[in-house]
Structure formats: structure tokens, C-alpha cells
Amino acid sequence: MDIRQLKYFVTLAEIGNFTAAAKQLNIAQPALSIAIKKLEASLELDLFHRNERKITLTHEGEVLLPHARLVLQQLNDAEIAMAELRGLEKGEVRLGVPSMLGSYFFPEILMGFKSQYPNLKLTMVEGGAQSIRKMLIDGELDLGVIINHNVPEALATEHLLTSQMVAVVGEDHPFAPQASIDFKTFFAQELVMFKKGYFHREFIDRVCDSQQLQPRISFETNLLPMILNIVRRDFAISALLEMVTEHEHGVLPIPFEEPVYLDIAIAWRKQGYLSLADRAFKEYVKKCCG
């Protein structure tokens, strides 16, 4: 088993087709087939179910896949570390952020960092809490902004800021004059919520479980502008970070009677390698939040 075989194996497992995988790897399809057969022969195991339309992993292949990915990640980390010893930088920061923070909190930080490090590339991916955590663990992201709750063992975190989660209603909604709202009243209303997998939805589900309440979710979306438009038109109300209402017209924040504060942290893989660029960005974000 060598690195080249593992790379071919992972690519084929992810794409599920010899022709497409060979094209991505920039090799001939027969060469890919031979390499996979050699890998299976060396392991004395079948790694793929083969049929005309789709290649799928056997149980043995599913067991090998996370180990193969980890080996390739560690090799990439080693190459970055050795390059930096020669005075080079990775030159890219791959960051995952939740939608609300990506829209209102991070643009200025990203522009400020870019002005200090103009030669570095910044790649920002917006996603739900679950997908960001998974992408960090899988090595698809270097850094991720997450809620510091139920953090997987594979990730390390540092606190960035604390933000309040509030009920959000339209300016003409009957609740608009209220100074606060209790959970029972809130969850009895028609709600527009992010889909499952977003930290906003995790908060909602957690409160409902603890209070034994059944939410009336009328709309589900992963699009923040759609949530805001639905709230503005009084079709439903929602719960968002208070910072959203500071930047958006036509909506008002109402704190919950039991205030909800979220611990927002920056996370990375414990076993991963943070490049000079990653470390510089992490320290810059902490300084901005301090």
C-alpha cells in the first residue's frame, strides 16, 4: 500500500466512477483500474462493489476510507510544515463560518486581514454548524467558527465572542412593543427557521427539548435573506443573533425572558497542522474580538 494507491482509492470512493475518477486524477482509466486491483491484492480484500453504473465501497472499503483520508491529510500537513521551514507560507486560509456571522461579523475582519497580508488567499465557506465541524475533521477547512457546545473530541477551540440570541419580529408585529418574550409564547407562534444542522436550529431544538415545547415551524430554509423577508412581512417570527437586527431594517429584536447567550469559538483539528497563514489569521480574529 503506497500513497499513490491511497490517493487513487479515495478519489474513486468519492466519485464512484472509474472514468470520472481517472479524469480527475489525470491518468488513463486502465492505469487506475490496475492500481486499485494491486491495492486490493496487497490487502487481500475487495474494496469496491463493481457494476456498470456505480462503484460503491464494500464494508472493508468503508473501514479503510477514513484511515486513507487521514494519511493523505497528514502527508499534506507534513509538506506544508517542511515548506515553511524553507521560508514559504501556505498562502491560503480556508475558513468556515455560519451564515449570520458570515454576513455581518466577518466581512470587515476578512478585509482588514487581507490589507495586512495582501499575498494570502482567503477562502470563506458559509455553512451549518454540523457541516463546518465535519469539514474541519475531514481536512476540507483549516479553521471554522462554531458554537462552543458539543464540540467533537477531534477539534480544539478558542473563545472569540459571546452573542445573544433573540426573538426577531417585524416592526408592525403585535409583539414589537414587548420588552421580552417567554419561550412558551415564542414557540406557540408560526416560526421561520434555519434547517437542521445550523447552530440557530440546534439552539431551537435544545430549548424545545428542555422546556418540553413543540415548535410551530412553518418555513425552513438555509437562506438568511429569506428568513428576514418572511419576518418583515409578518408571515412568521424567528430567533437570530442580535447583531443581525443591528444591520437590518424592518425587524426588531426581543430578548427572551431567560436570556440566551452563545459562546462563539474558532476551531481547528487537534491533529492537523496550522500553517503560518492559519495561525496569523487566528490571532488576528482573536485580536479583533478581544
N, C-alpha and C positions, 0 to 999 in steps of 0.2 A: 504494500500500500504506500503510494507516494503522494506528494502534494498535487501533482497534476491530475492524478486519478480522482482525488477527493474533490478538486475543483470541478472536474467533469461530472462527477456524481451529483454534487449539489446543484449544479446548473440544470442537469437533466431532471432531477427530482422537482425543482421549482417550475420548470416549463412543461414537463410531461410529454415531450415530443422530441424524437431524435433529430429530425430535420431542423426544427426551430432552435434546439439547443446547440447543434453543430454550427448553425449560422451565427448565433450569439458568441460562441467561442472562437469563431473564425477558423474552423477546421472542417475537414471533409466528414460527412456522416459516417462512412466506413471506419474512419480513424476513431471516432467517438464510440462506435459500437465495439470495436476491438478493445479499447481502453476499459470500457465498462465490463466486458467479458473477462478481461485479465484481472480486474479488481475482484469480481465475483469468484474467479478461480482461486485467487490467493487467499480469500476468506473462506472458501468452500461453502458459500452461501449464495442464494439467489436474492438480489436486492430489488428487482423490479418484476412486476407482472407486465407482460408484453401482450398487447393486442394491436389491431390495425389502427384504431383511432386514438387511444390514450395509453400512455405509460404511467403506471402507478406503482407506488412503493409496496413491497412486501412488509411484513412485520419486522423482519430483520433490517430492511432498508430504513424503516421509520426509527428504529433504535440507533442506527448509525448516523442519521442525518444531523441531529443536534451536536454530536461529537465532531462530525466533519466541519460543521459551521464554526464551532469553537476553535478548531485547529487553524482554519483559514483566517479567522479574526486575530488569533494570537500571532500568526505569521505576519499579517498586515501591521499589527502593533509593533512588532519587532523591527520591521523595515522602517517604520516612521521613527522609532527611537534611534536607530542607527543613523538615519539621515540627519536627525537633529544633532547628533554628535559631530557631524561634519559641518555644522553651522547652518543647516537648512531647516525650514519650517514646513509643516504640512500644508499650510496656506489655505485651509478651509475649516470652517466651524459649521457643523450640521446640528441645528437646534430644533427641538420640537416644543411647541407651545400650544396651550389651549386657545380656543377661538377668542374668548373675551380678552385675554391678556395680549394675544397677538394683534388684536385690533386697536387696543387703547393704551397699553403699557409699554410694549416693546419697540414700536417704530422709532421713537426718539432714542432709545438705548442703542438700537442697531445702527442708526445714523451717526450717533456720537462715537461708537466704537469704530465704525468704518472710517471716520475722519481721522482717527488716531492711527489706524492700521490700514491704509488705503490699498495695500497689496494683498490683503487677505480676502478670501471669498466667504461670504455668509450665505448659508442655505437654511431658510426657515420653513418648517413644515407645521401647519396647523392640524391638530387632531384631538381626539378624545383622550381622556386620561389612560384608559386601557391600552389604546394603540400606541401612545407615546411610551408607556412603560415597556411594552413588548418590543418596540423598535429599538429602544435603548439596550435591552437584554440581547437582542439579535444582532447588535452592532450596526444597525442602519442609521442610528443617530449617535452623536458624541455626547451631547448634553440635552436635557429635557426639563421643562418646567412643569412640576406636578404638585398636587396637594400632598402634604406630608402625612398621609394616612394610609394604612395598609400597604406600605411600600414593600415590594418584593425583596427578599433577602439578597438577591444579586446586585441590588442598587445601593449606592451611597448617596446621601443628600446633605445639603446645607441650606439653612433657612434664608429666605430672601425678604419676604414681607408678610404682613398679616392684613387680610382684606375682609370686609364684612359682606355677607350675603343678605340681600334684602328682597322683599316683595317689590315687584315693579308693575305699576298700573298706568293707564292713560290719564292725561290731565283732567278729563271730564268724567272719569270713573267715580262712582259713589264712594269708593274708599279713599279717594285722593286727599280729602281733608284730614284723614286719621293720622295720629302721631305714631301709631304702632298697630300691629295685627297679630292675632294669635294663630297658631298652626291649624287649629280646628277650622277656623273661619277661612283661612287661606286655602286649605285643601278641599273645602266644600265648593270652591269656585271652579269655573271652567279654566283649565290651565293650558299653556303652550310651553313645551319643554324640549330640551335637547334630547336626542335619542340616548338609549342606554350605552354606556361606555364613556360618557363625558362626566367630568367631576361634578358639574352642575346637577346632572341626573343622579349621580351617586349620593349627593347630599340629600336630594329629594327622597330617594328610596330609603336612605338611612333614617331620616326623620319620621317617615311614614311607619317604618317598622317599629321604631322606639315608641311612637305615640299611638300605635295601633289604628292608623288612619288609612282610608282608601282614597287616593287622589283621583280627581276627575280630569284626566288628561285628554283634551280634545284635539290637540295638534302636537305632532312630534316632528322635529327637523334638526339637522345639524347646521343650519344656516342662521347665524345671529341676526342679520338684517330682516329675515322673515319673521323671527320672533318679535323683534321690535315693532314691525309694521302691524302685526296682529294685535299687539298690546295697544299701540296708538289708536287703533280703530275699535278698541273695546270689545273685540271678539273673545278675548281671554286675558288673563294676567299671567305673570311669570315670576321667577326668582332668579336674580342675576347678581353679579358683583356690583357693589355700589358705584365703582368707578365708571361703569357703563352709563349710568344715569347722569354722570357729571359731564359727559360728552355728547349726549343725545337729547334733542328737543322732543317735546310731546309726551315724555314719560316721566313718572315720578317715583322716587324710592320710598318705601315704607318699611322701617325696621321691624323685625319680629319682636314680640314681647319677650321671648327668650332669645337674646342676641346671638347671632351665628357668625363666628369669626373663623376664617380658613387660614391655615398655616401653609403658605406657598413656598416651595423649595425648588432648588436646582438640583438635578440628579444626574448620575453617570454610573457606568458599570464599575463595580468594585474591582473586577479582574481585567478591566480594559485599560488601555493606555491613553492618557490625555496628552495631546500634543501641546507644544508651546502656544499655538493659536488657541486651543481649547482652554488652557489654563489662563491665558491673558483675558479671554472673554469672560470666563467665570469670575475672575477677580474684578473685572470692570463692572459686571452686573451687580455684584455684591456691594461695590462702592456706590453705585447709583441708588441702591435700595437702602443703604445704611443711613 
